[in-house]
Amino acid sequence: MTFLMPILSSSRAGATDTMPWRALVALAAAVFLSITIEMLPTGLLPEMSADLGVGAPLVGLLVSVFAFTVVVTSTPLTALLKRMPRRTLITMVLVVLGLSTAASALVPDYGQLVAVRIVGGVAHGLFWALVGAYPARLVAEQHLGRAVSVVLGGGTLALIAGVPLATALGQAVGWRWAFGVVALLTLVGALVVRLVLPADGAAGAAAPSSTTSAVGIAAPTAGRRGMRGVIAVSIVTAIVMIGQYAALTYVAPLLTGVVGASPAAVAPLLFASGLAGAVGLLVAGSPIARDSVRALVGAMLLLAIALLVIAAEPGLWPAIIAYTAWGFAFGAIPPLLQTRLLQAAPADRRDAASALYTTAFNIGIGGGALVGAVLFDAVGIGAVPVAYAVLLVVAMFVVVRSSRAERARARVVEA
């Protein structure tokens, strides 16, 4: 990743012409660990099932427990803890996440593991509410898209490398050791975050030095917009994630039954899609995507086209190319949504906006799995990409309408 090269450059928070690489990379590493923890059970289903004496579907529900806990707790907890300094809070959340993961490695039965995962889900949801808004504390408006892409790049790397490596470790020495190693790394990550992030105040408070300018650039216009833009972004997020997870939950039968790949090709195709997603994420943080609305609509349009090509069953290689384009387009969408969210949110309510976004994201995860199951059973797996494409058209409509309404309100204010 080219964005890691300047890591030793200035880490001055909120600098207008430089990027605080140490702080951004520390946050990206925390995101990497958080996503790895969330997805750990998916790669170790057989090992955990055999050890705990429960069926694989029950082990899979440990991921759902995380998502449901986030939906219920992230927004109220963010509001409750809004007066606590953000650096302190994000450090504490990582410590809780690390300790809960360590406890997961030690509990003797499935019921206790569910309880521990609930604690981890609380920390996970609050972490995402904080980390989603944090780039706006560190960089000026013109660097926001790039900073968001760097931080969210940790999640992409977790799916490409973190979960597979943890899975390989768990298969080699036992799933409990895998959880323990990731827990230790998370506690180390909490210490790094504490040392690297600049001291700050509570939610919406100005940080020292020039961080005020990073928030203040967008504050006058964002304050006038209120939370309407945030609600629009959250609605779009829920719509897109419902479609993505409806397809992602059943990606193996989609690849074998619709794309036409062999079962042995599923893992390499998933890896190729992950790499394409990493490229899409880099593009989302480049000057090409400086206009977040146009870039977001463009990514959704490309994704919708790719899905319809797959649904048409054009043959193996055209479908594989379309599947790779799907990975590329979706890789750009979350950072573009997060950037759009921070641009739309009032400066003093960015943590609350990020919590709402996190809730919408996890509603999409849970809802997508349900929608996918219904479509799969009622119509067949071939209907899933078509339904996803339709949802993307709806999402594009909401993005364009909310953008036009925002510009109209801005003209009225200026007049």
N, C-alpha and C positions, 0 to 999 in steps of 0.2 A: 504494500500500500504506500503510494507516494506521499500521503499526508503524514506518515510517520517520520519522514526524513528530517523535517525542521524541528524535531522534538526538543532540541537543546536551545532553540531560539527563545526570544523573550517570552516570559509567561506573565507579563503585566496584564492584569485583568482589565477588560474593557478597552484595550488599546484600539485606536481607530484604524491604524495602518498596519498592525501586526496581529497575528493570531496567537492566543495564549495556549500554545501546543501542549505544554505539560498538563494543564488543567483539563483540556479537552480529551487528551489521550487517557488520563486517569478516569474520567467519566466514561469513556468508551470501554475501558477495561472493566469498570463496574457493571456496565450494561451487558458485556460479554458474560460475566459471571452470573448475573441475574437471569438471563435467558437460558444459560446452561442449566442452572438449578431448576428452572421451570420445566424444561423439557427432558431432564434426566430420566424419568421413568419410561419415556417412549422407547428408548434404545435398550432398556434392560428389563423389558416385560417378562421374558421367560425366567430370568434369574430371580427377579423379585417375586414372581408368582410361585416358583418352586420353594423358595425360602420361607415365604410368609404363609403358604398354604391356602392361597386364594386364586381364583381364576384371573387370567390375563386382563379381561375387561375391567375388573375391579382395580387392578393396578393402573390401567389407563385412566380411570376416573381420578387418580391423584392429580393429573394435569387439570382436569375440569374443576377440582376443588380449588386449585390456585385461581383459575379464572373467575369462578363464582365469588370467591372471597374478595377479589379485587373489585368486582362490580358493586358489592355491598358496602365495602369499607373505605375505598380510596377517597371519594369526595368528602364524606363527613370528617374523616381523620385529617385531611388537608386543611379544612376549615377550622377544626378544633386546635390544630397546632400551628396556626398561621403566625403567631407571635414569636415562635422559636426561631433562632438563627438558622438559616438554611444549611450552612456547612455542618453545623452540629447535628441537625436533624438527619441529613443524608448519611452522615457517618454512623449515627445510632441505628438507622434503618439497615444499613449494610451489616452491622454487627449482629442485629437480630436475625437477619437473613442467613448469615454464616452460622450462628449458633443453632438455628432451627434445622439447618441442613446437617450439622453435626449430630443433632439429636435424632434425625432421620436414620443415620447410620447405626444408632445404638438401640432404638426401641425394639422390643421383642415381637410385637404383633401388629397386624394391619390396622386395628382400631386406633392404637396409639400413633401410628404413622399418619393416619388421616388427621388427627388432632394437631400433630406437629406441622403438617403441611398447611393447615389452616393458619397457624401462626406465621409461617413463611409467606403465605398468600397476603396476609395483612401487610407485612413488611414490603413485599413485592409491589403491591398496588401503590403504597405510599412512596416507594422509591421511584416509580415511573411518573407519578405526579410531580415529583421534585426534579428528576433528571430531564424530563421533557421541557421544562421551562428554564432550566439552568443556563443553556447557551445564551439566552438574552441578557443574562447578568455578566457575561464574560466578553462579549464582542459587540461592536457597533452594528447598526441595522444592515449595512451593506455586506457584512460578513456572516449574517445570520444563517443563510441557507447552507453555506459551507460548514459552519460550526455544527449545525444540526446533523448534517451528513456524517461528519467525523464521529460524533457521539453515537449516533444510531448505527454506525458501521460496526460497533462492538456486537450488536445483535446479529448482523449478517455473518460476522466471523464466528459467532457462537454456533449458528446453524451449520456453517461449512466445516468448522474445525472443533469447536468446543464440545458439542454433543457427540460427534463421532469418536473423538479421543476419549471422552469420559466413558462412552459405551465400550470401547476397546479395553480400557482399563478394568471396567466392571466385569467384562467377560473373562479377562485374564486372571484377576485376583479376587473377584467377588464384588457385588454391587455395593456393599457397605463401605468398602475401601474407596470406591469411586466417589460416593457421597462425602466421605471424610476428607479426601484430598480437595474436592471442590470447596468444601466448607472452610478448610484452612486457607485456601487461596482467597476466599471471600473476606476473611478476617484480615488478611494482609492487605487486600484491596481497600478495606475500610480505613486502615492506617495510612495508606498512600493518599487516599482522598482527603483525609484530615490534614495531611502535611502539605498537599499541593494546592488545594482550592484556597482562594483568598478569603479572608474573614469577611463576614457580611452580616446583615441584619435580618429581620423577619421578612415575611412575604411582602413584596412590593417596596421594601426599604432600599434606599440607595446604598450600594456598597462603597468602600473607600475608593480613593483615587478617581479614575475616569470611568468607573463602572456606571456612574450616574448618567453619563452621556450615552452609554449603550442602551439604557432603558429609556432615557429621556427623548431620544430621537423619535421614537414611535409613540411616545406618551400623548402628545396633544391630539393627534388624529385618532389614536386607539381609544382614548377617553371618550371622544365624541361618539364613536361607534358603539360603545357599550359591549354587551355580550352577544348581540345578534349574529355577528360574524362567527363567533366561537360556536354557537349552537349549530350554525350551518355546517361548519367544518366537522363537528361531532356527528351530525346526521350522515354526512357523506362518508365519514370513517366507518360508521356502523354498517351502512349499505355495502361498501366495498369489502369489508371484512366478512360479512355474511357470505358473499359470493366466493371470496378467496378460501375460506375455511370449509364451505360446502364442497368445494373441489379438492382442497388439500387433504381433507379427512379421508377421501376415497381416491387418492392420487394413484395408488398401485393398480386398482382395477381400471382406472381411467387410462393409464399408460398401456396396460396390456389389452384391454377390451376395445378401446377407441383409437388410440395412437397406433397400436399394433406391435408394440415392443414385446420382447420375450421377458419372462420374469427375471432372468439374470441381468437384464439391461436396466431394471428399475433403479437400482442404486446408482449406477453411473449417470443416468439421466437426471436424477435428483441432484447429484453433485454438479453436473453441468448447469442446471437451472440455478443452483446457488451461486456459482461463479458469475453467471449472467446477471443475477440480482446484485452482486457486488459491483459490477460495472455500472448498472443502472443507478445504484446509490451514489457512485462517484460522479456520474453525470448530473444527478440532482443537486450536488454541491458545487457544480461548476458554473461559469458565467452563462453557459447555454441555457440554464434553468433559472436565470435571474428573475424573469417574470413568472412567479410561482403559479399564477392562475393558468396561463397558457401552457406551461410545462406540465401541470397536473392534468389538464384536459387532454394534452397530447399523449401523455403516458396511458391514461385511461382508454383513449381511442385505439392506441396500438394494442393494448391488452385485449380489448373487445374484439378487434379484428383477428388476433391470434387465436382466441377462444372459438370464434366461428369457423376458422380454418380447421381447427382440431375436430370440431363437431361434424364438419363435412366429410371427415375420413378420407382425405385426399391421397393417402398412401403413407408409408412409413417415414421417408425422409422429409417430405413437406410438413408432416405432422410434428416431427422432431424439431424442425426449424421453428415452427410456430410455438412449440412448447418452450424452446429456449427464449424466443421473443417474449413470451409470457413472463418468464423469470426476470428478464431484463426490465420490462415495463413495471412489474410489481416492485422490483427493487428500488425504483425511483419514487413510488407512490407514498410510502410512510414518511420519509424525510420531507417530501413536498407538502404533505398534509400537516406535519409538525411545524414547518416553517410558516405555512399559511395561518395556522392557529396562533402562533406567536405574533404575527403581524396583525391579526384581527383583535387580539385580546388587549384590554387596557393594561398598562404597565403594572399597576398595583394588583391585578387579578390574574396574573399569568399562571401562578401555581394552581389556582382554582380552575382555570381554563384547562390546564394540563391534566388535572384530576378528572374533569368531565370527558376529555379526550380519551384518557385511559379507560374510563368506564365504558365509553362507546366502543372502543377497540375490543374489550373483553366481552361485551354483549354480542359483537360480531363473531367472536370465536365460538361462543356457546350456541348462538343462533345459527351459525353456518353449519355446524355439525348436525343440528336438527334438520335444517332445510335439506342438506345433502342426503341424510338418511331417508327422508320422505320422498324425495325425487328418485333416489336409487331404487327404493322398493316399488314405487307407483309407476314410474315411467322407464327407468333404466339409467345407467350411468351416462349415456350419451346426452341426456337432457341437462346434465349439470353444467357443462360449459355454456350452453345456450342461455340458461337461466342467469348465469354469472354475467354474460354479455348484456343481457337486458338490465340487470341491476346497475351495470356500469353506465349505461345510457341514462338511467335515472340520476345517478350520481353526477354525471357531467352536466345535466340540466340544472341540478341544485347549485353546483359550483358557478356556472355562468350566471344564473339568476341572482345569486347572492353577491357576486362581484359587481354586477350592474347596479343592484340596489345600493351597494356600498359607495360606488362612484357617484350615484345620484344624491345620496345623503351628503357626501363630501362637497358637492357643488352647491347644495343648499346652505351649508354651514359657511362656505367661503363667501357666498353672496351676502 
